[in-house]
Amino acid sequence: MLEKLKRRLGITGSTQDLLLADLIEEATAYVCGYTGRAEVPALLEPAVVWLSAAAYNQMGLEGEKSHSEGAVSQSIELLPGHLKNLLNMYRIAKVGDA
């Protein structure tokens, strides 16, 4: 996943590998927590890469819901609809105690 993330971000070399590995680890934990799984299924690895890239691109914007610079305004989505739909297909249903 590290190499895929580096290609997506246009990063060459290894100077940011530790940071990128941390982002992949955090995205993996998020996907596992959201789906209720102990491991990320292979079909969700692209979602981990996407979340990692989004986290990298949003570094420094933590806690913001939107960001404006000059005439450009951008809203920040934590989990876009297409990704939420994908993750929802892999959620494990929980049965509560009655």
ABEGO torsion letter per residue (X at the ends): XAAAAAAAAGBBEAAAAAAAAAAAAAAAAAAAAAAGBABBBAAAAAAAAAAAAAAAAABGABGBABBBBEABBBBBBABBAAAAAAAAAABBBBBBBX
